[in-house]
Structure formats: structure tokens, C-alpha cells
């Protein structure tokens, strides 16, 4: 038996003016339910000293145990509508915040996800003013040096436009077709430049520009990305397995590329072509070895592409990432812009190739140096910029994938395509016989890049080393 005047633990002491039946009821049952729940809620929310003075002495006692938890979980009459209104306001605030974040990402000032389609690249469209300048200078017969360098700068915006249109088409087409589009148009500017050089018979310029693109991605872009990303960080980490796989492919491709040159040096007359020499008198078996090397590289590339498309991952299946709320171009618009960009790249490439020899003589440098360190970089400036920017955002997997992946695509797809194309266009077939400087640059770039990315982490000191090697090669090539 409980003492007289007490009920269950969850109830207060019985008052003399209340009936026993009413006291034994639950505090949220019976007459005056809403009033009692309101008082209980006020007692739980108000400070003890204040509630006693404001609401009376009966509301100053602290709430206890499970009864307080039940009262706190109750929804008082008239509160459901307010809660729904609050939830709706919260959803609207989140939606507004998401739209603002998407707009900031589109302007290049924010956003968490950064893919290959990075909007700060559109700042390079400002270089489009050099397109009409280069055309006018070339048409009026101006000096070759201004024509060449304005054409090199004017080549960047259509290359960026071609990259953006390709990514939009890839995003609209799915992973399989997107991978094929990236392979086909990913290095289209370099292919167009090399095509015009092949037509003019400048095969050494073609090979020098290809070597310049490979070592530029492997040393210059990779080093700049490590320095920019590690400027405020002690070290950056990335996937050692995936990056080492790409570095192995680059080393394999570099070794295959130099095999015809090694055979020419040992059994084909004992000497390689000089820096200023345009040789076309290679034997038939050297040209046959070049074709075999090109087919080996192309076959390995096709196998990797097929496996990547089937597994929807890997080096060749690069799906562009767009920010939430960012507009993706339609297929018709992408095709039209891709065609316009191709025409502009063709015009700038023709002006560039036509003035390279005269410009090199006017500035006191060899066409070999200009082709390696100017033409090799100008055609792929958009991806270079993206690799550095994403490294600054501590996304080293993407940055290294862009830098090394572009080198692999040039070595395993673009070079074989140009070797086979040279038998159709141009005055002579192009044999894969590089000079000694190009052989040393290819092997050293591939080996150093493999050593640097092998540990799965990078520092700005390693980036400085890569940049120093690139500058040293530039000095050697300038003195050649």
C-alpha cells in the first residue's frame, strides 16, 4: 500500500481537492489535457528561478524521468502546422544554398566536386583576341615571329572549346561512347597541327612536337601540379596503384617508340638524324619496323580502351564531372561548337606551321626547339591548366591522371596514327626514328615520372625536381 496522498511515480502528490480517480489517470489524459501539457512544456523550457515567478509556484519544480521525456516528445495542439512550416523553410534554404553553390562553381569560385570540365578553364577564352590578330598579320605579310606567337596563343581558345564540346558530348552519350569521344577528340589539336606539318613535309617538326607534348605532360605539368598542390601542404597523397599503372604504360610506350631509333643507330648506318636534318632516306625495313611499333602501340591502346569501357573505369574511360545545376550543352550545340573549334584549330595550325621556320630563325632558335617547347605545349594548354588547378584543390588522383594519361594517349594513339597517316599524306612516309636528344628526353621523362609517382604521395620538392629536369632539357635543346 502506498501512503495516503501518493500515486504512481510519474504523478505528483495528490491534492485534497481532487478525486482519486482523476489523480490515477495519466498526466496527458482526462479533463484539461491541453492545459496540463502546456504547463509541463513551460516547466521544462523555462529556467527554475524565472518560471516560478512568472508562471506560479506550481510550475517551478524540475521535470523528472520518463514522464519528462514523454512530455518533451509530445506535439502540442497547433504545433504540427508550425513544424511543417519550419521543415519547408529548411528545405527551401538548403535548395537556395545548393543553387548558390552551383553558381559559384560555374563562376570558378567554389564547389566541392571538380572534374575534367573545370570552369576556371574558360578564362583561357580571353586569348581568342589573338585569332583575328594572327590572321591579319599572316595576310599582310608581317614578320614571322609575331605571326607565329600570336597563332600559338590563338590556338588555345579553340582547343579549350573543343575540349568542352567533347566533354558535353561524352556526358550526353554514356560511358562507352564518351570514352571513344575522349580518345578521338582528346588530342585533336595536336593531331591537326601534325597533319599540316606532314602535308608540308616537316616530319622532324612533327616528331619534335610529339616528344615535346610527352615530356611537357610528364615533367612540366606534373611538376607544376605538385608544386602548386604542395605549396601549403606538407605532402599530398594519391592512389599509388592506379598512378603506377599509368606510369608503367608510359614507360612501355617510350621504350617501344625508341626501338626503331636504336635499330637505326646499331644496324642502319650507324647514325641518327641530326637536329636540323630532315631525313627521308631510311631503308624499307626501318620503315617496316616503324609500322610494327605503331601497330603494337595501337593494339595495346585498343585493348586498354576496350577493357576500360567494359569495366567503366580506368585511364581511357574518363567521364567528365559537372557541378550540380550546371548546364550541360545539348548534342546539337556540342556538335556545332566542335565543328567551329575544329575549323579554328585548323586555321591557327596552318598559320603556325607555315611560320615556324622563319620565326625560329628570326628569334635565333632552331625549329627543333620551337617545336618541342612551344608547339608541344600550345596544343594541349587546356588540360595543362586543369591539372594544375585540381592539384591546388588537393585532388592529385585527377591531376596525375590528366598529366600522365595525356602522355600515354599521345604515345600510344597519336604517334601510331600519324605514322600510318604519313603513308597517305605528305611527300614521304614518317619513320619512327628520333634523334639522340629526343630519345634521351623520352626515356628520362618516363623513368623519372615512374620514380616520382611510385610511392603514392608527393611533395613540392619533387615537383621542383621535375621542373628542374624540364628546364635542363630546355637548355640542352636550345644549345643543340
SULHUCOR-V580130 format. One record per helix or strand of 3 or more residues. SS is the DSSP state (H for helix, E for strand). FROM is the first residue (numbers start at 1). LEN is the number of residues. If there is no record, write none. Layout:
ss: <SS/SS>
from: <FROM/FROM>
len: <LEN/LEN>
This chain:
ss: <H/H/H/H/H/H/H/H/H/H/H/H/H/H/H/H/H/H/H>
from: <20/33/48/57/65/79/119/144/175/188/203/240/284/331/367/381/396/436/460>
len: <4/13/8/3/9/28/21/30/11/12/27/28/28/33/12/12/26/18/20>
